[in-house]
Amino acid sequence: MTRKKLAAYAIPIASCLLFAGCLFNNDPYAPSPVPPRPLTGAEQGLVDAGNTFGFELFREINKEDPGKSVFISSLSVSLSLGMAMNGAMGETLDSMLATLRFPGLTLAQADSSYRSLIRLITTLDPAVASNVANSIWYRQGLPVAGSFIDRGRTYFNAEVAALDFAAPGAPDIINAWVSRSTNGTIPAIIDSIDPFTVMYLINAIYFKGAWTTQFDPRRTRSAPFYLADGSTTTCSMMALTDDFQFAATEDFLAVDLPYGNGYFSMTIMLPRPGMSIDSLVARFTQEHWKGWLAAMSETEVAVMLPRFKLEYELELTRVLTALGMGIAFEPGRADFSGMIDPSSGFPDALYISEVKHKTFVEVNEEGTEASAATSTGMSGTAAPPSITVDRPFLFFIREHHSGAILFAGKCLSP
């Protein structure tokens, strides 16, 4: 194919809505380094479950905020809820396993797979900075079950601390941990502590990767970005031409931009003119995702991508209820008795009072910095083919060996 013909794939990209989810799936293209080991069956089950949960979470959140930029990490949400599952019992546990799409895994298998996936993601590529941190904070005097704490430490490497939740400085202590764990990109997750809140289960994820082939800042120019409502704004458009995985379908163009040694990448999907970004999001399933990745092949591509920075925040109770775990939020019905020492005589029945999710992403010529924090609060009843990103687009930061998508985004305006 000639360069002239390939140049016909050029598409402007105009608005920026981001979704950072840790979706998981197999990648048909292995990176150049030798994979450290194959995934176990249980790990692959967690990957498949994470893919399904992540896409469903993304679609549901996008329905809640259809006109806004979105950025989530479904891995962060899954890890925070995964810690809570270790204290759930009966119908509550069943609903959480179903919502996280773990019907084929036992709780023990899910725990073990979480642990190995955390190790894999954080050690796979020394050229990329990746951190996954977990913590359990409980009200001083709460008779927490030793078995619950042990599972949090063993499978999630969770830091555990008892705090005087009534003390004015208690939120600052928790927020300082979140800030440290996200390299200062998310300075706080807790505003104040409700008198009925007895525990927080918090996950933090941090990612910083340099592009394998970096954009030359001297080629960055001001350029138009065409918003979904028909208006135009101006962005700083970066430019790069190199060999990348690329696909051109009747609905979108896609390009895969690798980080570091190639184990992580950002996959950008640019809807064709006339295809709304929300229509494309509505089609996201694990099966479609695998097919879209399989359609990619390596070719020289001229990429134009806006420099952008986004912060996002959402309380997930309504979204997670819609996905099937509403019982976990209902006082009197939720059963988290596995969190409490049965010999203590503690009278209150615990339930999830909030799941707060915050994210950050910055994309520039050098690479990408992204982070996420999720807090689950427990309460008691007491030329070449070219892609010019100058309109709404999707992007995914993924790890190639396991197929894990750490972050995913829908960008409406940079």
C-alpha positions in Angstrom: 0.0 0.0 0.0 1.4 3.4 -0.9 2.0 6.2 1.5 -0.6 8.3 -0.4 -3.3 5.6 0.1 -2.3 5.1 3.7 -2.6 8.8 4.4 -6.3 8.5 3.6 -6.8 7.0 7.1 -6.1 10.4 8.7 -8.8 11.4 11.2 -9.1 14.4 13.5 -9.9 13.8 17.2 -11.8 16.5 19.0 -13.0 15.8 22.6 -11.7 13.9 25.5 -13.6 11.4 27.8 -11.4 9.0 29.7 -12.1 5.7 31.4 -9.3 4.0 33.3 -10.3 0.5 34.1 -8.3 -2.5 34.9 -9.9 -4.7 32.4 -8.2 -7.9 31.6 -7.9 -10.1 28.6 -5.4 -12.0 26.5 -3.4 -10.0 24.0 -2.7 -11.7 20.6 0.5 -9.7 20.2 3.3 -10.6 22.7 5.9 -7.9 23.5 9.5 -8.4 22.5 10.7 -9.4 25.9 10.3 -13.1 26.9 7.2 -13.5 29.1 8.2 -14.5 32.6 5.7 -17.3 32.9 2.3 -18.4 31.6 -0.8 -17.5 33.7 -2.4 -20.2 35.8 -6.0 -21.2 35.2 -7.2 -19.3 38.2 -5.2 -16.2 37.1 -6.7 -16.4 33.7 -10.1 -16.7 35.3 -9.5 -13.5 37.2 -8.3 -11.8 34.0 -11.5 -12.9 32.2 -13.7 -11.8 35.1 -11.8 -8.5 35.3 -12.4 -7.8 31.6 -16.1 -8.4 31.8 -16.5 -6.4 35.0 -14.4 -3.5 33.7 -16.3 -3.2 30.5 -19.7 -3.4 32.3 -18.5 -0.8 34.8 -17.3 1.5 32.0 -20.6 1.2 30.1 -22.7 1.9 33.3 -20.6 4.9 34.3 -20.7 6.3 30.8 -24.6 6.1 30.9 -24.4 8.1 34.2 -22.2 10.8 32.7 -22.7 10.7 28.9 -21.6 14.3 28.3 -18.5 14.3 30.5 -15.0 13.1 30.4 -14.6 9.9 32.4 -11.5 8.2 33.8 -11.7 5.1 35.9 -9.6 2.1 37.0 -11.8 -1.0 37.4 -8.8 -2.8 38.8 -8.7 -0.3 41.7 -12.4 -0.8 42.3 -12.1 -4.6 42.1 -9.2 -4.7 44.6 -11.0 -2.5 47.1 -14.1 -4.6 46.9 -12.0 -7.8 46.8 -10.7 -7.0 50.3 -14.3 -6.4 51.4 -15.4 -9.8 50.0 -13.1 -11.5 52.6 -15.6 -10.3 55.3 -18.8 -11.0 53.3 -21.0 -14.0 53.9 -24.0 -15.7 52.3 -26.1 -13.8 49.8 -23.9 -10.7 50.2 -20.8 -12.6 49.2 -22.6 -14.3 46.3 -23.8 -10.9 45.0 -20.3 -9.4 45.1 -18.7 -12.4 43.4 -21.4 -12.2 40.7 -20.9 -8.4 40.3 -17.1 -8.8 39.9 -18.0 -11.6 37.5 -16.3 -14.4 39.5 -18.9 -17.2 39.1 -16.3 -19.8 38.2 -13.9 -18.9 41.0 -14.0 -19.6 44.7 -13.1 -16.7 47.1 -9.8 -18.5 47.9 -9.0 -18.7 44.2 -9.8 -15.1 43.6 -7.7 -14.0 46.6 -4.7 -16.0 45.4 -5.1 -14.7 41.8 -5.3 -11.1 43.1 -2.0 -11.6 44.9 -0.1 -13.0 41.9 -1.6 -10.4 39.5 -0.4 -7.6 41.8 3.1 -9.1 41.8 3.1 -9.5 38.0 2.0 -5.9 37.3 4.4 -4.3 39.7 7.5 -6.3 38.6 7.0 -7.0 35.0 8.7 -4.1 33.3 11.6 -2.2 35.1 11.3 0.6 32.5 7.8 1.4 33.8 6.9 2.6 37.3 3.8 0.7 38.5 2.6 0.5 42.1 -0.4 -1.3 43.6 -1.0 -0.5 47.3 -3.8 -1.6 49.7 -4.7 -0.6 53.2 -7.3 -1.4 55.9 -8.2 1.3 58.4 -10.6 0.6 61.2 -12.1 2.5 64.2 -10.2 2.0 67.4 -12.0 -0.6 69.5 -13.7 -2.4 66.7 -13.3 -6.2 67.3 -12.0 -7.0 63.8 -11.7 -10.7 63.1 -8.1 -11.9 62.9 -8.9 -14.1 59.9 -10.1 -11.0 57.9 -7.0 -9.0 58.7 -4.8 -12.0 57.9 -6.3 -12.4 54.4 -5.9 -8.7 53.7 -2.3 -8.9 54.6 -1.6 -12.2 52.9 -3.4 -11.7 49.6 -3.5 -7.9 49.1 -0.3 -7.0 51.0 -2.5 -4.5 52.9 -1.2 -2.2 55.5 -3.5 -2.4 58.6 -4.0 0.3 61.3 -6.5 1.1 64.0 -7.3 4.8 64.2 -9.3 7.1 66.5 -11.8 8.0 63.8 -13.2 10.8 66.0 -9.8 12.6 66.1 -9.7 15.6 63.8 -6.5 14.4 62.2 -7.7 10.9 61.3 -8.7 11.8 57.7 -5.3 13.4 57.2 -3.5 10.2 58.2 -5.5 8.2 55.6 -5.1 10.8 52.9 -1.4 11.0 53.5 -1.2 7.3 52.7 -3.2 7.8 49.5 -1.0 10.7 48.5 2.2 8.7 49.0 0.8 5.7 47.2 -0.1 7.8 44.1 3.1 9.9 44.1 1.0 13.0 45.1 -1.3 12.8 42.1 -4.4 12.0 44.3 -3.8 14.0 47.5 -7.0 13.0 49.3 -9.8 10.4 49.2 -11.5 11.1 52.6 -13.2 14.4 53.3 -14.5 13.6 56.8 -15.4 10.5 58.8 -19.0 9.8 59.5 -19.7 8.8 63.1 -21.2 5.5 61.8 -18.2 4.6 59.6 -16.1 1.9 61.3 -13.7 0.9 58.5 -12.1 1.9 55.2 -10.7 -0.5 52.6 -8.5 1.5 50.3 -6.7 0.6 47.1 -4.3 2.9 45.2 -2.7 2.3 41.8 0.1 4.4 40.3 1.5 4.2 36.8 4.2 6.2 35.0 5.6 5.1 31.7 7.7 6.7 29.1 6.7 6.1 25.5 9.0 3.5 23.8 9.2 6.1 21.0 8.7 9.6 22.4 7.0 12.5 20.7 9.4 15.3 19.8 8.3 18.5 21.7 9.5 20.6 18.7 6.7 19.1 16.6 4.0 19.9 19.0 1.7 22.6 17.6 -1.6 24.4 18.5 -4.4 22.7 16.6 -8.2 22.5 16.6 -10.1 19.8 18.6 -13.7 19.3 17.4 -16.1 18.8 20.3 -19.1 16.5 20.3 -21.5 19.5 20.3 -20.0 20.8 17.1 -17.9 23.6 18.6 -14.1 23.8 18.4 -11.4 24.3 21.0 -7.6 24.5 20.7 -5.2 21.9 22.0 -1.5 21.2 22.0 -1.2 18.5 19.3 1.8 16.2 19.5 3.1 14.5 16.3 5.0 11.2 15.8 5.6 8.8 12.9 6.8 5.3 13.5 5.8 1.6 13.2 2.8 0.8 15.5 0.0 -1.8 15.8 -2.8 -0.2 13.8 -6.4 -1.1 12.7 -8.9 0.7 10.4 -12.5 -0.6 10.6 -15.7 0.9 9.3 -16.4 2.2 12.8 -13.1 3.4 14.1 -9.3 3.8 13.7 -7.1 2.3 16.4 -3.4 2.6 17.2 -1.3 1.0 20.0 1.5 3.2 21.5 3.9 1.1 23.7 5.6 2.2 26.9 9.1 1.1 28.1 10.1 -2.4 27.0 6.7 -3.1 25.4 4.8 -4.8 28.2 2.4 -1.8 28.6 0.8 0.3 26.0 -1.9 2.9 25.4 -4.5 1.7 22.8 -6.4 4.7 21.2 -9.7 4.2 19.4 -10.9 7.1 17.3 -14.6 6.7 16.1 -15.1 7.4 12.4 -17.0 10.6 11.4 -20.7 9.9 12.0 -20.0 7.2 14.7 -20.8 8.7 18.1 -18.3 7.8 20.9 -21.1 6.7 23.2 -22.4 4.3 20.5 -18.9 2.7 20.4 -18.7 2.5 24.2 -22.1 0.7 24.3 -20.6 -2.1 22.1 -17.7 -2.8 24.5 -17.6 -6.4 25.5 -14.7 -8.8 26.1 -15.5 -10.6 22.9 -15.6 -7.4 20.8 -12.3 -6.2 22.5 -10.5 -9.4 21.5 -11.7 -9.1 18.0 -10.6 -5.5 17.7 -7.1 -6.4 19.0 -6.9 -9.3 16.6 -7.6 -6.9 13.7 -4.5 -4.8 14.5 -1.3 -5.2 12.5 2.1 -3.4 12.5 2.5 -0.6 10.0 4.0 2.8 9.8 1.6 5.3 11.2 1.6 9.1 11.5 0.0 9.8 14.9 -1.2 13.2 16.1 -2.4 13.1 19.7 -3.4 16.0 22.0 -1.5 16.6 25.2 -4.0 16.4 28.1 -4.5 16.1 31.8 -7.7 14.9 33.5 -9.0 14.3 37.1 -12.2 12.4 37.8 -14.2 11.5 40.8 -17.3 9.4 41.3 -19.3 7.7 44.1 -20.1 4.2 42.8 -23.0 3.0 45.0 -25.7 3.5 42.3 -23.5 2.0 39.6 -22.5 -1.1 41.6 -26.1 -1.6 42.6 -27.1 -1.6 39.0 -24.5 -4.2 38.3 -26.0 -6.5 41.0 -24.5 -6.0 44.4 -27.2 -3.7 45.9 -27.6 -6.0 49.0 -24.1 -5.0 50.1 -25.3 -1.4 50.6 -28.5 -2.2 52.5 -28.4 -1.9 56.3 -30.0 -4.9 57.9 -29.6 -7.1 54.8 -25.8 -6.9 54.1 -23.8 -9.6 55.8 -20.2 -8.7 56.5 -20.0 -10.7 59.7 -16.8 -12.2 58.6 -15.1 -8.9 59.4 -16.0 -9.1 63.1 -14.6 -11.4 65.8 -17.6 -13.7 66.5 -16.6 -14.0 70.2 -16.8 -10.2 70.7 -20.6 -9.9 70.9 -20.4 -6.8 68.7 -24.0 -5.9 68.0 -23.9 -3.9 64.8 -24.4 -5.4 61.3 -21.9 -3.8 58.9 -22.7 -2.7 55.4 -20.9 -0.7 52.6 -21.9 2.9 53.0 -19.9 4.3 50.1 -17.4 3.4 47.3 -15.5 6.5 46.4 -13.3 6.4 43.3 -10.8 9.1 42.2 -8.4 9.1 39.3 -5.7 11.3 37.6 -4.0 11.1 34.2 -1.5 13.3 32.3 -0.3 12.5 28.8 2.5 14.5 27.2 5.5 14.1 24.9 7.5 11.9 27.3 4.8 9.4 28.3 1.9 9.0 30.7 1.3 9.3 34.4 -1.9 7.9 35.8 -3.2 6.9 39.2 -6.4 5.8 40.9 -7.7 5.4 44.4 -10.8 3.6 45.6 -12.1 3.8 49.2 -14.8 1.3 50.3 -16.4 2.7 53.5 -17.9 0.2 56.0 -20.6 1.4 58.4 -22.6 -0.2 61.1 -26.3 0.0 61.7 -25.2 2.0 64.5 0.9 10.3 5.2 1.4 6.9 6.2 -1.8 5.8 7.8 -2.3 8.6 10.1 -4.5 9.1 13.2 -5.0 12.7 14.3 -6.7 12.8 17.7 -8.8 15.9 17.3 -12.2 14.7 18.4 -13.6 12.4 21.1 -11.5 9.2 21.5 -10.9 6.1 23.7 -7.7 4.9 25.1 -6.4 2.0 27.2 -3.2 1.5 29.2 -2.6 -2.2 29.2 0.0 -4.9 30.2 0.6 -7.4 27.5 1.7 -10.6 29.2 -1.5 -11.1 31.3 -3.6 -8.9 29.0 -4.5 -6.6 31.9 -5.9 -3.2 31.0 -4.8 -1.0 34.0 -6.6 2.2 32.8 -9.0 3.1 30.0 -10.3 6.4 28.9 -12.8 8.3 26.9 -11.6 11.8 26.1 -14.1 14.4 25.1 -11.9 17.5 25.4 -8.2 17.7 26.2 
